[in-house]
Amino acid sequence: MSTDRTPYQRVIEELALAGKPRLFTVFGTSNHLDGAPLIGWGIELQDGGGALFRYSGQRSIHSSDTAERLLRVQRRLGDVELRWLDH
């Protein structure tokens, strides 16, 4: 946005910055591929907006209500854990 923003545009900018998603990683080893590494990254949107996740090297994007719920599903694939990157 230009530097000569209207008050309304400044409010929109403030809301966009305040509502930034939290960043996380899920990492560990695969149960099905001889312990191959599983490494991926995701975002969790604020106020119940959901979570999006993708493993490195894969094309599919996984979604869930929360990062923790996404982790429970990913634990079916391997011994993985979740770590927040922004705190």
Sequence and secondary structure as in RCSB ss.txt:
>XXXX:A:sequence
MSTDRTPYQRVIEELALAGKPRLFTVFGTSNHLDGAPLIGWGIELQDGGGALFRYSGQRSIHSSDTAERLLRVQR
RLGDVELRWLDH
>XXXX:A:secstr
  SS  HHHHHHHHHHHHT  EEEEEEEEETTTTT EEEEEEEE STT  EEEEETT    EEESSHHHHHHHHT
TTEEEEEEES  
